[in-house]
Amino acid sequence: MKKVALTGNLGSGKSTVGRMFEKLGAVVVDADELIRTFYRRDHPVYRKVIDAFGRSILNAEGDVDRKKLADLVFSDPEKLKLLEEITHSALYEELERIYARLPSDSLILVEASLFIEKGTHRNYDRTVVVYAPYEVCKRRAIAKGFSEEDFERRWRRQMPPEDKVRYADFVIDNSGSLSETERQVRDVFEALRRDP
């Protein structure tokens, strides 16, 4: 099994690239999507998050309101660290369960924004960085519904993309056309498959 860290800054197009890898036959796991499932009321993380941050983060239906939670933790580094401790340990356990269910020759890409910032890319066989410059990322994020303030707040937590590419085994430049990106994804996919 080959485990690959798929990373890039907010708005770089990691999810788009992930879907392209999936079409080629790779298994792709979006870490953020996985963490979102932990906020369901039947998940043990739900109770830990409420115990840590209080009921003010819930919406009228009693579900975790991710925007309220984000506003709370992104304004306080200690609260953010606590949330990451709660969710990341559950994430690693869930990833191990996913790996155990896959065939031994699987190529699995785990998609997350902060692999390099956290140093966890070192736990993977290879690192693929999806690159796009600041202005392109900002335009895409705002088009997806991020406010300018929210984008900037999250961007400041991330390493500049020009620095991030130095940690990559492979870089996919996603600032051009989709067909250019698809060509690069195919090349990287083939290289990962050949790679011992």
C-alpha positions as CSV (number, residue, x, y, z in Angstrom):
1,M,0.0,0.0,0.0
2,K,1.3,3.4,-0.9
3,K,0.1,6.3,1.2
4,V,0.4,9.8,-0.3
5,A,-0.2,13.2,1.4
6,L,-2.2,15.4,-1.0
7,T,-1.9,19.0,0.2
8,G,-2.1,22.6,-0.9
9,N,-3.5,25.9,0.3
10,L,-7.1,26.9,0.7
11,G,-8.5,27.5,-2.8
12,S,-5.6,25.6,-4.6
13,G,-8.0,22.9,-5.9
14,K,-7.0,19.9,-3.8
15,S,-10.5,18.4,-4.0
16,T,-10.6,18.9,-7.8
17,V,-7.2,17.1,-8.1
18,G,-8.4,14.4,-5.6
19,R,-11.4,13.6,-7.8
20,M,-9.1,13.3,-10.8
21,F,-6.9,10.8,-9.0
22,E,-10.0,8.9,-7.9
23,K,-11.1,8.6,-11.6
24,L,-7.7,7.0,-12.4
25,G,-8.2,4.4,-9.6
26,A,-6.6,5.8,-6.5
27,V,-8.4,5.8,-3.2
28,V,-8.8,9.4,-2.0
29,V,-9.8,10.4,1.6
30,D,-10.6,14.0,2.4
31,A,-9.5,14.5,6.0
32,D,-11.7,17.6,6.4
33,E,-14.8,15.7,5.2
34,L,-13.9,12.8,7.6
35,I,-13.6,15.2,10.5
36,R,-17.1,16.7,9.6
37,T,-18.6,13.3,10.2
38,F,-17.2,13.4,13.8
39,Y,-19.6,16.2,14.6
40,R,-22.7,14.0,14.2
41,R,-24.5,13.4,17.5
42,D,-23.9,9.7,17.4
43,H,-20.1,10.1,17.2
44,P,-18.0,10.1,20.4
45,V,-16.1,13.3,19.2
46,Y,-19.4,15.2,19.3
47,R,-19.6,14.9,23.1
48,K,-15.9,15.8,23.6
49,V,-16.3,18.9,21.5
50,I,-19.3,20.1,23.4
51,D,-17.6,19.4,26.7
52,A,-14.6,21.4,25.6
53,F,-16.4,24.4,23.9
54,G,-19.9,24.5,25.4
55,R,-23.4,24.3,23.9
56,S,-23.1,27.8,22.3
57,I,-21.5,26.0,19.2
58,L,-24.7,24.1,18.6
59,N,-27.4,25.1,16.1
60,A,-31.2,25.0,16.9
61,E,-31.3,21.3,16.0
62,G,-28.5,20.4,18.4
63,D,-25.9,19.8,15.7
64,V,-22.4,21.4,15.8
65,D,-22.5,24.6,13.8
66,R,-19.2,24.5,12.1
67,K,-19.2,28.2,11.4
68,K,-19.7,29.0,15.1
69,L,-17.0,26.5,16.0
70,A,-14.6,28.0,13.4
71,D,-15.2,31.6,14.6
72,L,-14.5,30.5,18.2
73,V,-11.3,28.5,17.6
74,F,-9.7,30.6,14.8
75,S,-9.7,33.6,17.1
76,D,-8.0,31.7,19.9
77,P,-4.8,29.6,19.3
78,E,-5.3,27.6,22.5
79,K,-8.8,26.7,21.6
80,L,-7.7,25.7,18.0
81,K,-5.0,23.5,19.5
82,L,-7.5,21.8,21.7
83,L,-10.0,21.2,18.9
84,E,-7.1,19.7,16.7
85,E,-6.1,17.4,19.6
86,I,-9.6,16.1,19.9
87,T,-10.3,15.7,16.2
88,H,-6.9,14.6,15.0
89,S,-6.5,11.6,17.3
90,A,-10.0,10.4,16.1
91,L,-8.9,11.1,12.5
92,Y,-5.8,8.9,12.8
93,E,-7.8,6.1,14.3
94,E,-10.3,6.3,11.4
95,L,-7.6,6.4,8.8
96,E,-6.1,3.2,10.3
97,R,-9.5,1.5,10.0
98,I,-9.7,2.6,6.3
99,Y,-6.2,1.3,5.5
100,A,-7.1,-2.0,7.1
101,R,-10.1,-2.5,4.7
102,L,-8.1,-1.8,1.6
103,P,-6.2,-4.2,-0.7
104,S,-2.5,-4.3,0.0
105,D,-1.6,-2.8,-3.5
106,S,-3.8,0.2,-3.0
107,L,-2.7,3.7,-3.8
108,I,-4.3,6.0,-1.2
109,L,-4.2,9.8,-1.1
110,V,-5.2,11.6,2.1
111,E,-6.2,15.2,1.4
112,A,-5.5,17.9,4.0
113,S,-4.4,21.5,4.0
114,L,-1.8,21.5,6.9
115,F,0.3,18.4,6.3
116,I,3.5,20.3,5.8
117,E,2.8,22.9,8.5
118,K,2.2,20.1,11.0
119,G,5.0,18.0,9.8
120,T,2.7,15.0,9.3
121,H,3.6,14.7,5.6
122,R,6.6,12.7,6.9
123,N,4.2,9.9,7.9
124,Y,3.5,9.3,4.2
125,D,5.4,7.6,1.4
126,R,5.2,10.6,-0.9
127,T,3.9,14.2,-0.8
128,V,1.9,15.8,-3.6
129,V,1.4,19.6,-3.4
130,V,-1.3,21.3,-5.5
131,Y,-0.1,24.7,-6.3
132,A,-1.9,27.9,-7.2
133,P,-0.9,31.5,-6.3
134,Y,-2.5,33.6,-3.7
135,E,-4.8,35.6,-6.0
136,V,-6.1,32.5,-7.7
137,C,-6.7,30.7,-4.4
138,K,-8.5,33.8,-2.9
139,R,-10.8,34.2,-6.0
140,R,-11.8,30.5,-5.8
141,A,-12.4,30.4,-2.1
142,I,-14.6,33.5,-2.2
143,A,-16.5,32.0,-5.1
144,K,-17.1,28.9,-2.9
145,G,-18.6,31.1,-0.2
146,F,-15.7,32.1,2.1
147,S,-15.8,35.7,3.2
148,E,-12.7,37.7,2.5
149,E,-12.0,37.9,6.3
150,D,-12.4,34.1,6.8
151,F,-10.2,33.4,3.8
152,E,-7.4,35.7,5.1
153,R,-7.7,34.3,8.6
154,R,-7.2,30.7,7.3
155,W,-4.6,31.7,4.8
156,R,-2.4,33.2,7.5
157,R,-2.3,29.8,9.2
158,Q,-0.9,28.2,6.0
159,M,2.7,28.3,4.6
160,P,2.9,30.3,1.4
161,P,2.4,28.0,-1.5
162,E,5.8,29.0,-3.0
163,D,7.4,27.6,0.2
164,K,5.2,24.6,0.4
165,V,6.3,23.2,-3.0
166,R,9.9,22.8,-1.6
167,Y,8.6,19.9,0.5
168,A,6.9,18.1,-2.4
169,D,7.9,14.9,-4.2
170,F,5.4,16.0,-6.9
171,V,3.9,19.4,-7.7
172,I,0.7,19.8,-9.6
173,D,0.3,23.4,-10.9
174,N,-3.5,24.0,-10.8
175,S,-3.4,27.7,-11.9
176,G,-4.1,26.9,-15.6
177,S,-6.8,25.0,-17.4
178,L,-8.5,21.8,-16.1
179,S,-7.0,19.9,-19.0
180,E,-3.5,21.0,-18.1
181,T,-4.2,19.9,-14.5
182,E,-5.6,16.5,-15.7
183,R,-2.4,15.9,-17.7
184,Q,-0.2,16.6,-14.7
185,V,-2.4,14.3,-12.5
186,R,-2.1,11.5,-15.0
187,D,1.7,11.9,-15.0
188,V,1.9,11.9,-11.2
189,F,-0.5,8.9,-10.9
190,E,1.7,6.9,-13.3
191,A,4.9,7.9,-11.5
192,L,3.3,6.9,-8.1
193,R,2.3,3.6,-9.5
194,R,5.8,2.9,-10.9
195,D,7.6,4.2,-7.8
196,P,8.8,1.3,-5.6
